[in-house]
Amino acid sequence: MARAATESKAKLAAAAKSPHGKGTAAKRGATPRVKPIELYYWPTPNGWKISIMLEECALPYVVRPVDISKGEQFAPRFLAICPNNRIPAIVDPVGPNGRPISVFESGAILQYLGRKTGKFYPRDERARVAVDEWLFWQVGGLGPMAGQANHFRRYAPQQIEYAIDRYTNEVNRLFGVLNTRLAKRDFLAGRYSIADMASFGWVKLAERMGQNLSDFPHLQRWFETIRARPAVKRALAIRVEAASAVDIHDPKVRAILFGQRAR
Ligand SMILES: N[C@@H](CCC(=O)N[C@@H](CS)C(=O)NCC(=O)O)C(=O)O
């Protein structure tokens, strides 16, 4: 298996403090040291999904920042793990049959970690189908639509009214679907699961997509419940200094992130 090691110089202040973060796995005295999962990460809604799941499952992990503003997602060693040049990805040194495995695509990673740990991804087929429905709904719908809304509202060089309206309206519709679903249940598939973790980060950025969470009271209640979970707080506390310094108006950053074509 190709080993990727796209590590930027970003400091992970909070990750170092996290019980499952960088540099802490060695301190567990008598028990043999478990090799941590490597999380190829940048602090975005797709990255948060996996840091949340790793924290929820109390799995040892180490954060490998992939600075997407500098083009590290195109480094050959990262592409060997994720041919789609997108974060997140993981390398689990102890995968099936005890051998390393790499996984890309946030939904596939969540399912893998759910199967590995038996947590937040029920085994019962009926319950699992419900989780899968909402997981795929997020990766195929909410994520891409919210991404486009954010792009046309905040990053596009011109304010194109048609594009802004189209994607803002679609996110509004999707938030409405979530709100209706959550009117009669605590979480998307009944119990807290990987499906909730997948949607959480996008709801967190509601304002950027032109949405007012108070218009969606059930969704807001769900969001606050998840945000208050200790594991979620730890995941969101991971700081990547280089990410806070990214200037989306910098022509060099824009040339890397926008207008990508087949290579
Ligand atoms: N379908 C992918 C989407 C991942 C994705 O879009 N990641 C963004 C950050 S949120 C990224 O890596 N962007 C890098 C780029 O645009 O070059 C998943 O769910 O994992």
The ligand as an ORCA input file, in Angstrom:
! r2SCAN-3c Opt
* xyz 0 1
  N     -17.060     13.839     -2.069
  C     -15.933     14.212     -1.254
  C     -15.825     15.728     -1.203
  C     -14.577     16.165     -0.503
  C     -14.276     17.642     -0.746
  O     -14.938     18.328     -1.545
  N     -13.229     18.122     -0.065
  C     -12.800     19.500     -0.249
  C     -12.721     20.217      1.091
  S     -14.329     20.317      1.848
  C     -11.412     19.509     -0.856
  O     -10.588     18.680     -0.549
  N     -11.125     20.454     -1.754
  C      -9.859     20.544     -2.389
  C      -9.945     21.181     -3.749
  O     -11.018     21.733     -4.075
  O      -8.964     21.111     -4.485
  C     -16.113     13.633      0.153
  O     -17.257     13.559      0.598
  O     -15.112     13.230      0.769
*
